[in-house]
Structures are given as C-alpha cells and as structure tokens.
Amino acid sequence: MSIKQTLLSDLKRMGLAPNHRFGQNFMIDEQALNDLLEAADLQSADRIIEIGPGTGILTKRILDNVDELMAVEIDQGMARLLNEDIQQESFRLVHGDALANKNNLHQEIEQFAQRPWKLVANLPYDVSLPIILNALALPLQPQCIVVTVQKEAAERLCASPKTKLWGASAAVAQSVGEGRIVRNLNPECFYPKPRVQSVILQWQVQQPMLVGFSPWIRGLFAFRRKVIPRALRDTGIHRDKALAVCASLGLDAGQRVEELAVSDLQALFHAVQALE
C-alpha cells in the first residue's frame, strides 16, 4: 500500500480523522520523508524528540534508525493509535501539548533534553516557531533541528538584516546557529492538503544562547524602526548612556535597530547588561 493508503486505513481502523484544530496535515510523500531523514543524519545512538507524530508515519522510520525516541502527541485518538501500534522499548509517548506556555516546552521535553538530543518532526504549523525557538533556548539545545514547517515561517527564521522578514525570531535563532531550507514541499506531499506551501527546514546549532537574550531582543524589536539610542531609551536606558554604548561599539547612532546584524545585537546586549 502507498503511504496515503496506509494512513487512511489506520485512521479508519481507529475511527479517527485529521483534526484541523491540531494542525494535522500528515506527510505522505515517500521522497519528502527520505529527504527529511537524510537531513537529520540519524545515528543509532541519537536521542530524538518528535512533536505531533500523528499515526506514526515518520515515527516508525525514525525508530528504524535510533535507539531512543520520545514523541509528544496532543490528540488523544492519535495517542491511542500509537500506543497500540508501537510497542518498542525505545519508544516513549507523551500525551499532551508540546508547549507548556508561550515561553516553555512541556516539562517532559525539558527533562528528556538534559542529555544530547535532536528535534525531528513534521511540525503543526501553528506551533512551529515557538517550538523551534523554545528548543533553541533550552540549557542543552538540540544538536540539530530538522522539521517541516510553513514556508513563510522558515523564510522568517532564515531572513537577513535589512530585509522585510528580518525580525526578533530570526535574530534569536541565528544567535545560536544557522538554518537552511532543504527543499520545498507542495501541498500534495500531505494529507489533507494544506492551503500553504511547506518546506523542510534544517537548523544546525553552533553555540549556546546568551541568557536573557531572547526576551531582551523581543523588547528591543518592539522599536525596530527607531534609531539605536532612541530604541534603547524606550527600553529604559538613559539617552546619554545609549549614545555612549553606541560609541563604544563603533555603531552608527543613526542606524535603525532593524538594520543591525546578529553580532551587533549580541554586542549591544552585552553592553546593556554591563550597564545594568
């Protein structure tokens, strides 16, 4: 049977259907699955977290390659299906929301992530960005992230300064590593077909995130179109100190926040922290 036929058979057997509220668009394209797994470069000793496993199409392929997989599924029916179909000791299923709140992942994800791990998943569109950014902010970040996401979300994370899509999310993600779009995915790669274009996104983590950088950068980017001293003033830094910081870093005080590269933003963050 094709992947789609297997998926439909599994759903029928359990009396289930894709739930739009949970963003369930299941990957049914053989080559897309292969490309995602190749980008993840799975090794037997890898520990994997998968968010939104659904009926286990990707899950079973991951388990063919690694010794330990934790999957987090919010849908009770899908969780029941997975528990019935996958009995391997290397598989651990958590029934719940991957996001404890906007700024935190599920407690069991954070516990699992206390030893080296990778994030490999066909992510639900609505939660893809907070999951990726929260994962990158953990004390022990994933060694890499390989996920399917909405194309627009991937382009936002990979955006460059001085471009329309450049923003706080890109600055935060790029402060710890580098991302690339592995390939585009047409709606036909999924069932049901989404109304948007998707991609496989790979993020290679290269360094820890500076403690406090993420909330600081989001506060600063609330004034992204302002020049640096004025934006800093609006975050609570006295104008004279803001000008002194710019001078010490060699930054043009007439430059807008949205024009700064990640390295400049990190240097600015260190300087402001030293002031405080």
N, C-alpha and C positions, 0 to 999 in steps of 0.2 A: 504494500500500500504506500501511497505517497504520504508525505508529512501531513498534508491537509486532511487526507482521508483518515489517518490515524488520530489526528486531533479531533475531528468530528465524531469519530467512533467513541473516543474516550469521553467526550462531553455528553453524548447521548447515553452512554452506559451509566453515567452518574447523574443524569437528569440536570445537566448544567448548561449554561450559555455564557458567552462573553459578557462581562459586566462593564458597561461604559463608565460607571461611576468610579471604577478602579483602574480605568485606562487600559483595559485588557485588549491588546492587539497582538496576537500570537505570531511569532516568526515561523513561516512555513517554507521558506526558500532554502534549499539544500546548500547552495553556494554561499549564501549570506551567513548561514550557520558556520560553515567551514572557514570563511574569512574571519569571522569573529573569534573563533577558537585559535586560528593561526596567529592573529594579532595578540592574543592573550599569552601565547608561548607557554602553554601549560606543562608543568613538570610534575612527576609523581608526588614529590614532597610538598607541592603547593597546598596552601590552605585558601579556599575560595569562599567568598560570600556572594550569593546570588539574590537579588531583590526581584520579587514578582515572578516566580518560576512558573506560575500557571499550571498547565498539565504536565510539565516536566520535560518538554521537548529539548530544551537546552540543558537542563539539569542532568539528564541521563548521559548526554555526551560529555559533560564536564566530569562526571563520575567515572567515565571510562579512562580518564587521564590522570586523576589526582587521588590523593589518599584521604582528603577531608573537605567536605563541603557543607556549609550552613546556608540554607535557603530561608528567606523570610517572605511569607505569603499572607496577605491581609484577608483574602477571600476564604471563608470557612469551607465552601464546597470544594475549591481547588486544594485546600489543605487536606481535606478528607481523601480526595483522589490521590494525592501524593503519598499520603501515609499508607494507602492500600497498595500502590503500585511500586513503591521503592522501599525495600526492606534492608538495604545495605547498611552495615555498621558505620561506614564512612559518611553516611548522610544524616544530617540533623536538620529538622524542620522547626521553624519558629512561626507560630500562627499569630500574626499581629501586624501593626503598622511599622514600617521601617523607620519612620520619623516619630520620635517621642514628642517633638515640637519643632518649631521653625529652625532652631539652632542646635538641635541634638538628634542623634540617631537612637534607635531602640537600644535599651540597656544591654541586651544580649549581643547585639552587634559590637558595641563598645568593649564588652568583655572578651568576645572572640578575637577582637583586633588588638589584643595585648601581646600577640606573637605575630611574626610576619604573615601577610595575607595579600590577596588580590581581590578586586571587585570585578566580577564578570557577570553581565546581566543584560537582558532586554528590558530596559527600564520603562515603567509607565511614564508617559510624557509629563504629567502634571507635577511629578515629584523628582524629576531627573536632576535639575540644577541643585536643589537643596541637598539631595543625597550625595551628589558628587562633591559639593563644597564642604559639607559636614564631614565627609570621609577624609578629605584633604586636610582638615583642621584637627583631626584626632592626634593624640600624642604619638601614636605609632600609625603613620599613614599607610595606605595600601602601597605595595611595591609598584603596582600599576593599576590603571582602571581601563577596562575595555567594555564598552556598553553601546547599545543602540539608544539613540535619543532623537528628538526632533531636530531637523537640520538647523533651524534658526537658533536653537539652544547651543548647539555645537559651534556655530559660527560666532555666537556671542562670547563663548569662552576662549576661542582662538583669535579673537579680534586684536588688532594692533592699535596703539595710541593714535589719536587724531583721526580715527575713523568713526563712522556713525554708530557701530555696535560696541565700541570700546566703553567699558564701564567698570563698576566695582567688582562684579563677578569675575570678569577677565583678569583684573589686577590681582585679585585674591588667588585665583587658580594658577596664574602664571608666576606668582611669587614663589611657588614650590616646585614647579616643573613645566613641562612642555607638552602641548597637545597637538594632535593631528587628526584629520578626518581620513579614515582608512578607505572608505568607499561610500557612495550614495546608495540609498535603498529606496526603490519605488514602492508605492502603496501595495502593489501586488505581492510583495515579499511577506505580507502579513494577512492574518485573518482575525477579525474582519478588516477590510482595507481602511487605514486611517485617511483622513482628509488632508494630511500634510505630508511633506517629504521627510524622510528619516536618513540617518547616517550611522555608520559605526564610528565611534569616537574612541581613540586611544590616548590615554594621558600617562606619561612617564614621570614619576615622582623623583625629584633630584635632591631636594633638601627640605628640612622641617619648616613649618610655617612659624613666623615670628609670633610669639604670644601676644595677643591683643591686636594683631594687625588687621584681622578681618572686620571686627566691629569699628575700628578706627577708620579704615578706608571707606566703609559704607557711610560713616558720618561725614567724612570729607567730601565724598562724591555727591552728597546732597547739595553741594555748592560747586558742582563740577565746572560750570561755565564761568565761574568767578576767577580772578587772578589769585595767585597763591596766597599773598598776605591777607587779602580780604576773606578768602575761604577759611584760612586759619583763624582769623579774628572771629568769624562766625561760629567756629567750633570752641571758642573760649580762650584763644591765645591773644595777648595784647599785641597791637599793631607793631610797636617798636620791636618786640621780640620776634614777631613773624618776619619782619624785614631783616633782622639780624640772622635768623635761621637761613633765609634765602641767600644772604651774602656769604655765610659760612660754607654753604654747599655749592656755591657758584651757580645758583639758579636765577634765572631772569625773573625779577619780581613782577614783570608784566605778563608772564606766561600763565595761561589758564591751567587749572588742575587737570582737566581732561586731556591736556597735551603732554603730560608727564609720562615717562616710561616707568616700568615696574621698578627698575633700580633706583630711579629718582624718588619714587614714592616710598620705597623702603628706607632710603637715606633720610627722607623727610620725617618718617615715622620715628626713627632712632633719635633724631634731633629734638623732636617734640617730646618724646619720652624723657630725654635728658633734662629738658626744661621743667617738666612736671615732677 
